[in-house]
Amino acid sequence: MLGSIIGDIVGSVYEFNNIKTKDFPFFSSGCTFTDDSILTLATADWLLHGGDVAHYYSRYAQEYPSPMGSYGGGFLCWIEQTKAGIFSPYNSCGNGSAMRVGPVGWAFDTEEEVMQAAKTSAECTHNHPEGIKGAQATALCILMARQGKDKETIRKVIEEKFHYDLQFTCDSIRDTYGWGAVCQNTVPQAIVAFLDAEDFEDAIRNVISIGGDSDTLGCITGSIAEAFYGIPQDLRDETFALLPNNFAKLVSDFENKYRDSTLHKK
């Protein structure tokens, strides 16, 4: 799950100031975790301790109310409703469901379990079919990468199961891709950035370079790239140094419970 956080941090300074090149400082001055990391950590906490995932999202958002970039408008309204005990989803297909799902791909070892847990994590807020689909596609990519599936197998399965078009490259869309905050306009791009990559860092550079919702794209791509490549130790160390102690402990607790000892690295 640390890959999700790294992608979020790297993309944080480019969300509203897109950069259309892969040549940029990886950890830029001013970069930090955003709502993407906060809600990813909420997912991890839920998987570690159980209960109703919606209550974790509500609690984390209330405890950390003003992250860099802020929460989405629909999610903010949902948080206000939860303060009154109303936890009804709001039919969102926003990419928030995909950016926070990363830990699900690590916590289960079968497609059936991953698909169900991803749906549960999404539908408490993002119960639109595309919102659920984006979370499931991301989590399934992570599972397949963990299991050592090659990239063409991952591409084929995701295209067939979710009907995403993955027949493009980051280079082919860099000049024309713009802002997209829904799953159907960010999840395919994030997956392709991983498919195009040579290593973990290259995957993050790919997805940041196309512009758009950079922190969320980075979060989604990072979650998948970690499962395929692992994370270089220097990037792990730099990321932990940027996290509050309680966040770093949660990541460590999650990794100690769920991280594969035989992680696939190519």
N, C-alpha and C positions, 0 to 999 in steps of 0.2 A: 504493500500500500504506500510505501514511501515514494514510489515513482509518481503516484498521483500528486503528492505534495510538492515534489520537485518541479513537475510540469506547471503546477499552479504558481509557484513562487517565481519561476523564470518568466512566465507569461504575464505576471501581475503588472509590470510597468508598461506593457505593450497593449493592454486591453483597449485603452482609449487613445493610444498613440502607436498604431500598427507600424511594423517594420517589415518591408517586403524583401528581405535578404536573410540568408543563413549566417551572415557574418555580423555577429553582435556579441557583446559580453554576456556570458552565460548567466552569471549572477550579477546583474547590473546594480549600480548604486540605487538604493531605495526599494529594491524588490523585497517582497514579504508574502506571507501566506494570506489568502483571501477567504471569502465565504466558502469557496470550493474545498479548501483544506478543512475548514471547521466542520462542514457537513460530512466530509469523508471520514473524519475522526469520529463523528457521531455514529456513523454506520459501523465503524470498527468497535465502538463501545457497545453498541447493541448486540453485535455478534459475540462479543466476549461475555456479556452479562445477561442477555435475554430481555424479554419484555416486549412492549409495543414500540416499534421503531419510530412511530410518529412522535411519541413523547421525547425521544432522544433528540430529534430534529428541533422540536419546539424548545427544549431546554437549552441546547447548545446555542441556538440563535438568540435566546434571551440573555444568556450569560456572556455572549460575544456579539453585541448588537450593532457594532459599527466597524466591520472589517473593511479593509481596502477594497474599493469597488462596490461595496454594499451588496445586499441580497436583492433578488429580483422583486419587482413590484407585487406580483401575485403571491409570492412566498411571504412577503411582509404582511400582506392582508391576512394570509392564513395564520401567521404567528399571532396577530392580534386576536383572531377568533379563538385560537387555542388558549389564550389567557382566560377566556370565559368558559373553557371546557368544551369548545366545539372543534372537533378534529376532522371535519368533512373535507375530502379532497376537492380540488377546483378544476379538474379536467385539463390540466396543463400538459402540453407536449414540449415544454421547455427543456433545455439541455441540462438542467439541474439534476434530473434523475440519473443521467449518465455520468455526470462528473463526480457524484458521491458514491457510486456503486462499487468502486474498485475493490474494497475489502471483501465483497461477496465472492469475487473470483478466486480468492485465496482460501476461503473458509470451507469450501465444499469440493468434493472430488468427483462428482457425477454431473452430467449435463442437466438431469432432471432437478437435482437439488439447487444448482446454480440458477437455473431458469426460474424456479419458484421463489427463491430468496431475492433475486433481482426484482421480480414482480412485486413482492411484498415491500421491498425498500422503496420502490417507485410509487406504487398506487395510493399510498397514504396522502400524497399531494398530487402527483403527476399520473392521474388515472386515465388520461387520454391514451388510446392504443399506441400512438407514436412515442409517447413518453415512456410507457412500459417497454416498448420495443427497443428504444435506445439504450435503456439500462440493461436489458437482457443481452443485446448484441455485444455491448462492452464487456460485461461479465463473462460471457461465453468466450470471447477472444482471449481473455486472461486465462481461463481454464485451459483452453487448447494450447496456449503458449506454455503454460506450466507443464503440460503433459508432453511437450516436445513435438507438437505438430508443426510441420513446415509452413511457410508463409502462404504458399499456393493452396494448401489444404484449408488454412484459416480463411483465405479470401473466398474460396469456393463455398464453404459451409455458410459463411455469413451472407453471401449473395443469395444462396438458395433458400436459407431459412428466413431471412428478414427482407429479402428483395431490395437490398441496397445495391446501387450501382457503384462498384469499386474499380471500374475499368478506366482509371485516369491516374495521373501522377501529380505530385505537388507542383512540379515545374509547369505542368500544363494549365494549372488553375491560378497560379500565383498572381498573375497580372489582373485577373478578373474577379477573383473571389472577394466577397465583401462580408459585412456583418451578418451573422446568423445566430439566433439564440434559441432555435428549436432543434430537437434531436435530429430531424431529418435533414437539416442543413449544417450539422456539425459532426455528428457521429461518423458518417462515411468519410468525411475529410480527415478526422482524427485517426481513423483506422488506416487509411491510405498513407498517412504520414509515418505510421509504424511500418507498414509494408514496404515503403520506399527506403527505409533506413538501413544504415550499415552497422549501427550500434545504438546504445541507449541515448547518448547525447545527441547523435545525429537525428534520432526520431523527434526529440524535443525541438531541435533547430528546424527541422522540416515543418512542423506544424505551426510554430511561431511565425515562420517566414511567409505563410500564406495570408496572415492578417486575420481579421474577424475578432471573435471573442477569445482573445489569446490565452487568458488564464484558464478558461474552461477547456479549450482545445488542448492546451498543454497538460491539463489534469487527466483528460481522457487518454491521450496518447501515452503519457507517462505511465499510467496504470498498466497498459498492455505491454509497453516496451520493457518494463521491469521484469515481467513474467517471462519474457523471451530471452533477454540479454543479461538480466541482473543489473546491478548498479555499481559503478566503480566506487571504491572506498573513499576517494577524495570527495566525490559528490555527496556521498552519505554523510561524511564528517561535516562538510559545509552546511548541509541542510539541517542536521541536528543542532548546529550552532545558532541557527536562525529561529528555532522553535522554543517556546516557553517550556519549562521543565515538565509541566503536567502533560503537554502534548507529546514531548519526546518520550516520556514514560509510557504513554498509551501506545505509541508506535512500537516501542520495544516489547511491551506486553503482548501486543497482537502478533508481532513477528515470532516471538518465542513460542506462541501457541500454534500458529498456522503456517509459518514460512517453511517451504519445502527444504529439506536437507539436500535433495538432489535436484536443485533448480536447473532447468534447461538453459544452457548458454551456448550461443552459436558464434 
